[in-house]
Amino acid sequence: PIVSTTIYFYLYITQIMSPLPPLIPKLDAILVLDGDGNRLAGKYYGDFMKHAVGDQTPEDLRTTFEKNLQQKIGGIAARPEAAEVVTCQGRTAVFCGGGGGGSGNDVRVVHVGPPSESELVLAYLCEGMYDALTQLMGGSADRTMVLDNLELVFLLIDEHCDGGIILEVDGTKLAGAVLLRDEEGPTDSGMDMAAGIPGQAAAQGVPQGVTTGDMTLGQAFMVARQQFMANMTSRDGM
């Protein structure tokens, strides 16, 4: 996987300023939480919250961790470009979002890292993913929009981080990579017809039985991509 140029720069600075070998920033978890602290999407990496403790399953431990985390961040709204930092159960957690108050941005993106990880690095990573999320959600990271487009959110997490290792940070590049991967998902058979009219979906990219007013944001992005590519092809053929 291609690691972001910014991450390489961070590694270079670490190397020239420290006699120790540089370490790639690593995460213990990425969480997408609603305003009440409920997990909408997320992934845990490595051994963090992986093994049962007593009669508590890993999912029980994760739920407890997220509840404790919500108690600390519940009343804090973090600006997209200025992540906030808290400590929860010995881990460093940085987050963006959580504005609420009618603004619609009630969803928080949380990056959890080991206590030895730089807060500034974690904040930079979190801000990049939150930027990509708001772009994918049409500029407003609210609970309903995220739930309607969970596939895009999980693709975003995978493009951002693999096994706890950061792959890309730039919000625009992340959003673009997610849309490209999402385009590869649907089969051609679902795009052959729209509202029972042969050939119309091929021209407009509307899934069968779905009107433009009923499309999710992901489907709308797909339509826009197909129309753009069709226009470019026809122009090149002129």
C-alpha positions in Angstrom: 0.0 0.0 0.0 1.1 3.6 -0.7 1.7 5.6 2.4 0.9 9.3 2.3 3.7 11.6 1.4 3.0 13.5 4.6 3.6 10.4 6.7 6.9 9.8 5.0 7.8 13.4 5.8 6.9 12.7 9.4 9.1 9.6 9.4 12.0 11.6 7.9 11.8 14.2 10.6 11.6 11.6 13.3 14.7 9.9 11.9 16.9 13.0 11.7 15.9 14.1 15.2 16.1 10.8 17.0 18.8 8.1 17.1 16.1 5.5 17.3 14.6 4.0 14.2 11.4 5.9 13.0 8.0 4.3 13.6 5.0 4.6 11.3 2.1 6.1 13.3 -0.2 3.3 14.4 -3.8 3.3 15.6 -5.6 1.1 18.1 -9.0 1.9 16.8 -11.0 4.2 14.5 -14.6 4.9 15.6 -17.4 6.8 14.0 -19.9 7.7 16.8 -23.2 9.5 16.8 -24.0 12.3 19.3 -25.0 9.8 22.0 -21.8 7.8 21.7 -23.3 4.9 19.7 -20.9 3.3 17.3 -22.1 3.7 13.7 -18.9 2.3 12.2 -15.4 1.5 13.3 -12.6 -0.9 13.5 -10.3 -2.1 16.3 -6.7 -3.0 15.4 -4.0 -5.3 16.9 -4.6 -6.7 20.4 -6.6 -3.7 21.6 -9.9 -4.9 23.0 -9.4 -8.2 21.1 -9.4 -10.7 23.9 -12.0 -11.6 26.5 -11.4 -10.6 30.1 -13.2 -12.8 32.6 -16.8 -13.1 31.5 -16.6 -10.0 29.3 -16.4 -10.6 25.6 -14.3 -8.4 23.3 -17.6 -6.7 22.2 -18.5 -6.1 25.9 -15.1 -4.5 26.5 -15.5 -2.3 23.4 -18.9 -1.1 24.4 -17.6 -0.2 27.9 -14.7 1.7 26.4 -17.0 3.6 24.1 -19.3 4.5 26.9 -16.3 5.8 29.0 -15.1 7.7 26.0 -18.5 9.3 25.5 -18.5 10.5 29.1 -15.4 12.5 28.3 -16.2 13.8 24.9 -20.0 14.1 25.1 -20.1 17.8 25.8 -17.2 18.8 23.5 -17.6 20.0 19.9 -14.3 19.7 18.0 -13.9 21.8 14.9 -13.0 19.9 11.7 -9.5 21.6 11.5 -8.8 21.4 15.3 -9.2 17.9 16.8 -9.7 17.6 20.6 -7.7 15.2 22.7 -8.8 13.2 25.7 -7.4 10.2 27.6 -9.6 7.1 28.1 -8.5 3.9 29.8 -4.8 4.6 29.3 -5.2 5.4 25.6 -5.0 8.7 23.7 -8.2 9.5 21.8 -8.5 12.5 19.4 -11.8 13.4 17.7 -13.4 15.8 15.3 -17.1 16.7 15.0 -19.9 16.5 17.5 -21.3 20.0 16.9 -25.0 19.1 17.0 -27.2 22.1 18.0 -29.1 21.9 14.7 -25.9 22.1 12.7 -26.3 18.5 11.5 -22.6 17.7 12.3 -23.5 15.4 15.2 -21.1 12.6 14.1 -17.7 12.3 15.7 -14.6 10.6 14.1 -12.4 9.3 16.8 -8.8 8.0 16.5 -7.5 5.9 19.4 -3.8 5.4 19.7 -1.3 4.1 22.3 -0.2 6.5 25.0 3.2 6.8 23.4 1.8 8.2 20.1 2.1 11.9 19.5 -1.2 13.7 20.1 -0.3 16.1 17.2 0.1 13.2 14.8 -3.1 11.6 15.9 -5.0 14.9 15.6 -3.6 15.3 12.0 -4.8 11.8 11.0 -8.2 12.4 12.5 -8.7 15.7 10.8 -7.9 14.2 7.5 -10.4 11.4 7.8 -13.1 13.8 9.1 -12.5 16.0 6.1 -13.0 13.1 3.8 -16.1 12.0 5.6 -17.8 15.4 5.3 -16.9 15.5 1.6 -18.5 12.0 1.0 -21.5 13.0 3.1 -22.2 16.1 1.0 -20.7 18.6 3.6 -22.6 17.5 6.7 -21.6 14.6 8.8 -24.9 13.8 10.5 -26.2 10.4 11.8 -28.8 9.8 9.2 -26.5 10.5 6.3 -23.8 8.2 7.7 -26.3 5.4 8.3 -27.6 5.8 4.7 -24.1 5.5 3.4 -22.3 3.0 5.7 -20.7 1.3 2.8 -18.8 4.5 1.9 -17.8 5.0 5.5 -16.3 1.5 5.8 -14.5 2.0 2.5 -13.1 5.3 3.9 -11.8 3.5 7.0 -10.1 0.9 4.8 -8.5 3.5 2.5 -7.3 5.5 5.5 -5.9 2.7 7.6 -5.0 -1.0 7.2 -4.3 -3.1 10.2 -3.6 0.0 12.3 -1.1 1.4 9.8 -2.0 4.7 8.1 -2.2 4.7 4.3 -3.5 8.1 3.4 -4.3 11.3 5.2 -5.3 13.9 2.6 -9.1 14.3 2.8 -9.6 14.9 -0.9 -7.5 12.0 -2.0 -9.3 9.7 0.5 -12.7 10.7 -0.8 -11.6 10.2 -4.4 -10.2 6.8 -3.6 -13.4 5.7 -1.8 -15.5 6.8 -4.8 -13.3 4.8 -7.2 -13.6 1.7 -5.1 -17.3 2.2 -4.7 -17.6 2.4 -8.5 -16.0 -1.1 -8.9 -18.6 -2.7 -6.5 -21.9 -2.8 -8.4 -22.3 -5.2 -11.3 -23.3 -4.1 -14.8 -26.5 -6.0 -14.7 -28.0 -3.6 -12.1 -27.3 -0.7 -14.4 -28.9 -2.0 -17.6 -32.4 -0.7 -17.0 -34.0 2.2 -15.1 -37.7 2.2 -14.2 -38.2 -0.6 -16.8 -36.9 1.5 -19.7 -34.1 -0.3 -21.5 -30.9 1.7 -22.1 -32.0 4.6 -19.8 -29.8 3.4 -16.9 -26.8 3.0 -19.1 -27.2 6.7 -20.0 -28.1 8.0 -16.5 -26.6 5.3 -14.2 -29.8 5.0 -12.1 -30.2 1.6 -10.5 -33.3 -0.4 -11.5 -36.4 0.6 -9.5 -34.7 3.7 -8.0 -35.7 7.2 -9.0 -33.3 10.1 -8.8 -35.2 11.5 -5.8 -34.8 8.2 -3.9 -31.1 7.7 -4.5 -28.6 7.6 -1.7 -25.6 9.9 -1.7 -23.4 7.0 -2.9 -25.7 6.3 -5.8 -25.8 10.0 -6.7 -22.0 10.1 -6.8 -22.1 7.0 -9.1 -24.5 8.7 -11.5 -22.4 11.9 -11.6 -19.2 9.8 -12.3 -20.9 7.9 -15.1 -22.3 11.1 -16.7 -18.9 12.7 -16.5 -17.1 9.8 -18.1 -19.8 9.6 -20.8 -19.3 13.3 -21.6 -15.6 12.9 -21.7 -15.8 9.9 -24.0 -18.2 11.6 -26.4 -16.0 14.7 -26.4 -12.9 12.7 -27.2 -14.7 11.0 -30.0 -15.6 14.2 -31.7 
